[in-house]
Amino acid sequence: MSHIYEINCLTGESNERPMTAAEIELVEKVKQGALVLEQISEQRKIDRQAVLDKLGLTADEAQALLG
């Protein structure tokens, strides 16, 4: 089971408690969102390389042309 660590910066008081079901659900959604963003990034890299291949350019050449 995951726990939440809370620290009150004003008093220095700390507290450890189990995560609620809503907090666990939120963490899972964030993890899924990060995975989707990673997949999108990878697909963009593949698509960008496909365009460069069709144009017969290297990444350096495209950068020089586009500035």
MODABEL-V701653 format. One record per backbone hydrogen bond with DSSP energy under -0.5 kcal/mol. CO is the residue of the C=O (numbers start at 0). NH is the residue of the N-H. E is the energy in kcal/mol with one decimal. If there is no record, write none. Layout:
# MODABEL-V701653
co:CO nh:NH e:E
co:CO nh:NH e:E
This chain:
# MODABEL-V701653
co:1 nh:18 e:-2.1
co:3 nh:5 e:-0.6
co:3 nh:16 e:-2.3
co:5 nh:14 e:-2.7
co:6 nh:8 e:-0.8
co:7 nh:11 e:-3.0
co:12 nh:7 e:-3.2
co:14 nh:5 e:-3.3
co:16 nh:3 e:-3.5
co:19 nh:23 e:-2.3
co:20 nh:24 e:-2.3
co:21 nh:25 e:-2.2
co:22 nh:26 e:-2.3
co:23 nh:27 e:-2.1
co:24 nh:28 e:-2.2
co:25 nh:29 e:-2.3
co:26 nh:30 e:-2.3
co:27 nh:31 e:-2.4
co:28 nh:32 e:-2.5
co:29 nh:33 e:-2.3
co:30 nh:34 e:-2.0
co:31 nh:35 e:-2.3
co:32 nh:36 e:-2.3
co:33 nh:37 e:-2.1
co:34 nh:38 e:-2.2
co:35 nh:39 e:-2.5
co:36 nh:40 e:-2.3
co:37 nh:41 e:-2.3
co:38 nh:42 e:-2.3
co:39 nh:43 e:-2.4
co:40 nh:44 e:-2.0
co:41 nh:45 e:-2.1
co:42 nh:46 e:-2.8
co:43 nh:47 e:-2.9
co:44 nh:48 e:-2.2
co:45 nh:49 e:-2.1
co:46 nh:50 e:-2.1
co:47 nh:51 e:-2.2
co:48 nh:52 e:-2.6
co:49 nh:53 e:-2.2
co:50 nh:54 e:-2.1
co:51 nh:55 e:-1.0
co:51 nh:56 e:-2.6
co:57 nh:61 e:-2.3
co:58 nh:62 e:-2.2
co:59 nh:63 e:-2.2
co:60 nh:64 e:-2.0
co:61 nh:65 e:-2.6
co:62 nh:66 e:-1.8
